[in-house]
Amino acid sequence: MMTFTFSTRAIEATYEKEVLKLLEEIALKDDVL
């Protein structure tokens, strides 16, 4: 159970990082436009 919880948290953290990266890219594109 502990391992499953840890895996879920790791996946969530990775997902959040990816989302932040996408948001940053979108913001940069908006600035350029």
MINU-116272 format. One record per residue (C-alpha): residue in three letters; x, y, z. Coordinates in steps of 0.05 Angstrom, whole numbers, padded with zeros to 5 digits, always signed. Layout:
# MINU-116272
ALAXYZ
...
***
This chain:
# MINU-116272
MET+00000+00000+00000
MET+00056+00049+00017
THR+00090+00034-00049
PHE+00025+00047-00087
THR+00015+00113-00052
PHE+00087+00134-00066
SER+00079+00116-00140
THR+00016+00157-00145
ARG+00049+00217-00113
ALA+00109+00210-00160
ILE+00063+00207-00220
GLU+00024+00268-00196
ALA+00089+00307-00186
THR+00114+00289-00256
TYR+00046+00307-00285
GLU+00046+00374-00250
LYS+00116+00389-00277
GLU+00094+00373-00348
VAL+00033+00417-00341
LEU+00075+00475-00314
LYS+00122+00467-00373
LEU+00065+00470-00422
LEU+00036+00531-00388
GLU+00103+00566-00391
GLU+00110+00550-00466
ILE+00040+00577-00479
ALA+00055+00640-00439
LEU+00120+00651-00478
LYS+00082+00643-00544
ASP+00030+00694-00521
ASP+00086+00743-00504
VAL+00117+00735-00572
LEU+00050+00746-00607
***
